[in-house]
Amino acid sequence: MVRWMVLLMLLANTAWAQVDARWLFEVARRTQGHPYLWGGNGHGGFDCSGLVVYVYRHLGVRLPRTSREQYQAVRRVQELQPGDLLFFSDSRTQVDHVGIYLYPDPKTRQPLMLHASGKWGRVVVEPLERYRRVFVGAGRVL
């Protein structure tokens, strides 16, 4: 875990504007498979918003803890860029899930996201298309 945090800090030492799909690919590679843990922030596992807070903290950015608060804290965007936050709502009344946009899949060109999935019980990379029906919108932190 310490090596992972040191690597994140070294990689994140660049300005946010320079963070690109390669950096996010490395983040996704290193976090995939970590267990889902409700309320988790990296010590034993992650929940969706805890993963977002963890990643952005290593970029020097403080974010609110819950997906609902994160949704309120970002600027809405239509065109996705690596690192944008993706928000979802099963009830369609309030945000209850968040993921991080990575990049388009090289084969299918479908947008991919990193998120801590309660359904799968771990951190995964999945196509955004699987969650289209509950997608609320995207936001940019900076």
Stockholm file with secondary structure:
# STOCKHOLM 1.0

chainA/1-142         MVRWMVLLMLLANTAWAQVDARWLFEVARRTQGHPYLWGGNGHGGFDCSGLVVYVYRHLGVRLPRTSREQYQAVRRVQELQPGDLLFFSDSRTQVDHVGIYLYPDPKTRQPLMLHASGKWGRVVVEPLERYRRVFVGAGRVL
#=GR chainA/1-142 SS CHHHHHHHHHHHTSCGGGCCHHHHHHHHHHHTTCBBCTTCBSSSCBCHHHHHHHHHHTTTCCCCSSHHHHHHHSEEESSCCTTCEEEECSSSSSCCEEEEEEEECTTTCCEEEEEEETTTTEEEEEEGGGGGGGEEEEEECC
#=GC SS_cons         CHHHHHHHHHHHTSCGGGCCHHHHHHHHHHHTTCBBCTTCBSSSCBCHHHHHHHHHHTTTCCCCSSHHHHHHHSEEESSCCTTCEEEECSSSSSCCEEEEEEEECTTTCCEEEEEEETTTTEEEEEEGGGGGGGEEEEEECC
//
